[in-house]
Amino acid sequence: MAEAHQAVAFQFTVTPDGVDFRLSREALKHIYQSGINSWKKRLIRIKNGILRGVYPGSPTSWLVVVMATVGSSYCKVDISMGLICCIQRCLPERCGPYQTPQTRALLSMAIFSTGVWVTGIFLFRQTLKLLLSYHGWLFEMHGKTSHFTKIWAYLESVRPLLSDEEYYRMETLAKEFQEKTAPKLQKYLILKSWWATNYVSDWWEEYIYLRGRSPLMVNSNYYVMDLVLVKNTDVQAARLGNAIHAMIMYRRKLDREDIKPVMALGIVPMCSYQMERMFNTTRIPGKETDVLQHLAESRHVAVYHKGRFFKVWLYEGSRLLKPRDLEMQFQRILDDPSPPQPGEEKLAALTAGGRVEWAQARQAFFSSGKNKASLDAIERAAFFVALDEESHSYSPDDEASLSLYGKALLHGNCYNRWFDKSFTLISFKNGTLGLNTEHAWADAPIIGHLWEFVLGTDTFHLGYTETGHCLGEPNPTLPPPQRLQWDIPQQCQAIIESSYQVAKALADDVELYCFQFLPFGKGLIKKCRTSPDAFVQIALQLAHFRDKGKFCLTYEASMTRMFREGRTETVRSCTNESTAFVQAMMKGSHMKADLQALFRKASDKHQNMYRLAMTGAGIDRHLFCLYVVSKYLGVSSSFLAEVLSEPWRLSTSQIPQSQIRMFDPLQYPNHLGAGGGFGPVADDGYGVSYMIAGENTIFFHVSSKFSSSETNAQRFGNHIRQALMDIADLFQVPKANS
């Protein structure tokens, strides 16, 4: 094939006259431009490294200090209190370029000024570090924090779930652990905290994500939806052209370190470390543990369409392809009639099945030859793109449409997503987009930041023609996308089919119910003078009790990115206060004023716990690290073993929005994303994600398993609706018509 030869820089043949070299100018041009781009990026990073190294100082501030010192000297004022004269005496007298007294004086003043400047930077940095380490502002006007140790805070969190006998047993285990085992384990954690940047994050990534041997699909990966109430174009290739161009613009900003950090409550910058592995990253399977492979550069994307894999270049020389050129390339793939090669169609099912099986197959069948070259093209791509033949979108008149759209993003047909890539960009036939994201490299707010940029850039900066195509004219001389070649033997095809059957059984067992809650949003909740997140979490407790007739251990993810390399902490939302409110609501005999008081206690408790989690005073990550240390030391702890084995039968997460203000939501109220979702954590539990999207609506994504007789996602969703309405009725605030 012609396109295959473009990847070869030179060929040679041996003739009777010697060796005949044939150079490919096009390939050499690509190599040259790639080198230029790499050096440009290096120089930008060196410049940024220098500026970051002297922050909050700058070259300008250094010049100001030097000029102030020189100026004061000419005014016969010695601001150095004799230090400049001391420096001048220490300089060699008869060597180098500073032989004259004037030169020596200027050099001494420059050295003194530099010392003052460096000292000022150091003092400013220490002051800034102390200010940013202070988290008390989160608790001001919200009462005092608890003085219980984390172990006793844990006991408090499980009290509503245990009988008196069970609680007494757990209390005994906790006391024994605190007195005998915990001090020894804690010493090792303190030692790690002195040595490592973050004492949690590396173990969390390795033991929670990379060592997991179950399928990534449903169990770990999550999905993100498109704007659901507006549509820019129905042309599939055009929408991809704009979206991918916007993504590479974002990557360029990331490489140049031009992205401003997200601010916690608009006050404190949060760590952006997780963004570094957003692009050019793949999870490589291993028999015991996976590895995250991150590359400094990638100039192409891997594409799947109708059972075929393609490689699409994103650059022509050093120039990023324009949206119209990218549209043309994807349209070429859509128009390509070639059939899949044997074993190619369901190849990606290997990434959807068990990790051990995939690792063994990768080593046996993809470690050499054309299979290795093609697998490298996928794993070394900036990200993966899936061109689907079906259409999905949300219609408010057809509630099931949102759930079907979510299911397509969560698992597709089990072989049209590459679940190992940092993210897969999914494009449906009608132009709707979505993401399926691998979880090990970062948490949902990170990919949400990218997605907000992409959707805002697509809609408000790039735009489309009247016929729905990208703006501009395409370059028809661009080489077409390169078809990846495979040689997959029957034995490997059997393993692919086995992985597909495992993945299909898992996907078929997932019940997903997504809905838009229309009666109100955060506008009404704020009138109730409570936190929107606390309002929804307490409503989830009420809904769960109505659904199952009991309380359960509840997980809500909280960010800890106010710490360097921080990821998440658990907020245990099922509290004594929330269960007291739910029980009072179920009795139906309490006065509204009493119910309001109980609700406010539960809300205040939840907000305080959320703040504790954000500021590093949570329970679960600390206990997790103590457990890891105990395993390293071979120390047995019944308390830790029991804590870490408790199932989260209600796993929840709020999806952030408006991390970047790409547009005014008041001016464009229908430009709403529906958030995203994930599979249930426990086989007999629920997964619930929600986005409080603007002032007047909330999107929910509820997942469960058909195989459990205890759960039903749609039933639980209806209980959530009713719980929200019932709590709002307590405050008698008018609601919009559903």
Sequence and secondary structure as in RCSB ss.txt:
>XXXX:A:sequence
MAEAHQAVAFQFTVTPDGVDFRLSREALKHIYQSGINSWKKRLIRIKNGILRGVYPGSPTSWLVVVMATVGSSYC
KVDISMGLICCIQRCLPERCGPYQTPQTRALLSMAIFSTGVWVTGIFLFRQTLKLLLSYHGWLFEMHGKTSHFTK
IWAYLESVRPLLSDEEYYRMETLAKEFQEKTAPKLQKYLILKSWWATNYVSDWWEEYIYLRGRSPLMVNSNYYVM
DLVLVKNTDVQAARLGNAIHAMIMYRRKLDREDIKPVMALGIVPMCSYQMERMFNTTRIPGKETDVLQHLAESRH
VAVYHKGRFFKVWLYEGSRLLKPRDLEMQFQRILDDPSPPQPGEEKLAALTAGGRVEWAQARQAFFSSGKNKASL
DAIERAAFFVALDEESHSYSPDDEASLSLYGKALLHGNCYNRWFDKSFTLISFKNGTLGLNTEHAWADAPIIGHL
WEFVLGTDTFHLGYTETGHCLGEPNPTLPPPQRLQWDIPQQCQAIIESSYQVAKALADDVELYCFQFLPFGKGLI
KKCRTSPDAFVQIALQLAHFRDKGKFCLTYEASMTRMFREGRTETVRSCTNESTAFVQAMMKGSHMKADLQALFR
KASDKHQNMYRLAMTGAGIDRHLFCLYVVSKYLGVSSSFLAEVLSEPWRLSTSQIPQSQIRMFDPLQYPNHLGAG
GGFGPVADDGYGVSYMIAGENTIFFHVSSKFSSSETNAQRFGNHIRQALMDIADLFQVPKANS
>XXXX:A:secstr
 HHHHTT SEEEEEETTEEEEEE HHHHHHHHHHHHHHHHHHHHHHHHHHHHHTTT  HHHHHHHHHHHHHHHHT
T  TTTTHHHHHHHHS SSSTT  SHHHHHHHHHHHHHHHHHHHHHHHHHHHHHHHHH  GGGTTTS     S H
HHHHHHHHGGGS HHHHHHHHHHHHHIIIIIHHHHHHHHHHHHHHSS TTHHHIIIIIIIT  S STTTT EEEE
 BSS  S S HHHHHHHHHHHHHHHHHHHHTT     EETTTEE   GGGGGSSSEEEE  SS  EEEE S   E
EEEEETTEEEEEE EETTEE  HHHHHHHHHHHHH      TTTTTGGGGGTS HHHHHHHHHHHSSSHHHHHHH
HHHHTSS EEEE SS    BTTBTHHHHHHHHHHHTTTSSSS TTBSEEEEE TTS EEEEE SSS  HHHHHHH
HHHHHHHIIIII B TTS BSS   TTS   EE      HHHHHHHHHHHHHHHHHHHTEEEEEEEE S  HHHH
HHTTS HHHHHHHHHHHHHHHHHSS   EEEEEE TTSTT  EEEEE   HHHHHHHHHHHH  S HHHHHHHHH
HHHHHHHHHHHHHHTT  SHHHHHHHHHHHHHHT   HHHHHHHH   SEEEEE    SS SS TTT TT  B  
EE   SSTTSEEEEEE  SSS EEEEEEEETT SS  HHHHHHHHHHHHHHHHHHTT      
